[in-house]
Amino acid sequence: MPVHQLLATNAQWAADVAQSDPTFFPTSAQGQSPHTLWIGCADSRVPASVITGAKPGELFVHRNIANQFHPDDKNILSVLRYAVDHLGVEHVVIVGHSRCGGAQACLNAALAPNFVPGNLPIATIEDYPAEEDINRWLEPLTELTASLELGSISDAALQTIVEENVKLQVKNLSQSEVIQRAFENGTTALGKKVQIHGWVYDLATGRLKDLHVSQSSK
Amino acid sequence: MFFRNSLSLFPIILLATALTSIVNVEGHRLSARQNKVDASERLLQGNAQWAASTKKDNTTFFQTSAKGQDPKVLWYGCADSREPESVITNSIPGDIFVHRNIANQVPPEDANSVSVLEYAIKHLKVEHVIIAGHTNCGGANASLSAALAGSSASQTLSDEPSAGALNKWLEPLTEFALSQKSQLSAKSNSDALTVLVEENVKKQVENVSNSEAIQAAWQAETNGTGRAVRVHGWVYDLSTGLIRDLNVTRGPN
């Protein structure tokens, strides 16, 4: 049963760390000052800290289906607000990844013969009703996919969507009140300069690629 | 209030960090002076090193991983930087499907966290959903402070707009703390926070259990057409690094 294994591996990890550095946990409990907010996909193959070698305390993390930044989503907006204006992170990274299941579903839906652009709601995953949360969640990505006019379902098409999705989410992020204010004022209320970035993780190589769409204060 | 404390302690923490060395998960001591290098560059460098050493240890790991994912576990945790689920459970990419937000909540009307559940249960067919709260949770502390001060549930943080995302997100947690006010105010601040963290985890276990996705899965399991799905509530203790099972696991009746 995997859950008992997780508890056992946790106990071993905690013992190893405490032995290496007895001050690590007591210090960690006193507070956090992460430098980066990571917005990534829930995909099990993209655990932020593992793939970057980051230690506990470095990355404030939000992961959802297909690494979305929906402008009216209070879940992600609360994470952003807390990270930037309360914890003082200096970087916000949107991280997409190759072979994204959410992006694949959107590609399949947008290129289906019966797909009509602009005809909402969209049952991106057709097993479920269009009004189901997962389909409402993927709607903007299916619409983006349709607008790219990719022609056919292929690995190359999927990779295009993965990258264009990250660029769109970085744009959404840049237009958020929190980031707009940080950019316009030069620094945040905590006196930090904030930069935002778009990256893509390649599952086949384990490598992160910077899409070079970073933005910071004018 | 924890948020304010962490702000005023920030320069002290930064100084302390610069003066002490930090142990990474492999046990090497790293100089905190590396904080001076652009953090995003450091992450990319860390990734390059990790990818190279992983490939060296297992030449087919990435190719296999790229073919698909089959995690058995969905983890709902806090966005808190000190609770990286894979590090604290020593798990590898592919093990755990993850959603993290402020105070590890799964509000029934939240399309974000609920869509993760729907995808995990119906599409990936995970067998366990874990709600993992943690001690010293900033979100829980904010709700606790607000409740003890008699604030309204819609104004958890006085320096944030009540209509803003952060106060809206914390509203259910503060409402919950207000409903437990007499029990919580009878305890020390630290004990009261632990209680709220635990009760929040139990509440999220209930939210997940009552979801359409889980109810349908349990129905299928009872009919013999589905496979087992269990919902668990855990609390990660920052001061010891140990996860505690609250033993509130739910399954089909």
Interface residues (C-beta under 8 A of the other chain):
Chain A: P2 V3 L6 L7 T9 N10 A11 Q12 W13 A14 D16 V17 A18 S20 D21 T23 F24 F25 P26 T27 S28 A29 Q30 G31 Q32 S33 P34 H35 T36 A42 D43 S44 R45 V46 P47 A48 S49 V50 I51 T52 G53 A54 K55 P56 G57 E58 L59 F60 V61 H62 R63 N64 I65 Q68 H70 D73 K74 N75 I76 L77 S78 V79 L80 R81 Y82 A83 H86 L87 G88 E90 H91 V93 S98 R99 G101 G102 I125 D127 Y128 E132 D133 I134 R136 W137 L138 L190 Q195 H197 W199 L203 A204 T205 G206 R207 L208 D210
Chain B: F3 N5 S6 L7 L9 F10 I13 L14 A16 T17 T20 I22 V23 N24 V25 G27 L30 N35 A39 S40 L43 L44 G46 N47 A48 Q49 W50 A51 T54 K55 F61 F62 Q63 S65 A66 G68 Q69 P71 K72 V73 A79 D80 S81 R82 E83 P84 E85 S86 V87 I88 T89 N90 S91 I92 P93 G94 D95 I96 F97 V98 H99 R100 N101 I102 D110 A111 N112 S113 V114 S115 V116 E118 Y119 A120 K122 H123 E127 H128 I130 T135 N136 G138 G139 E160 G164 A165 L166 K168 W169 L170 R230 H232 L238 S239 T240 G241 L242 I243 D245
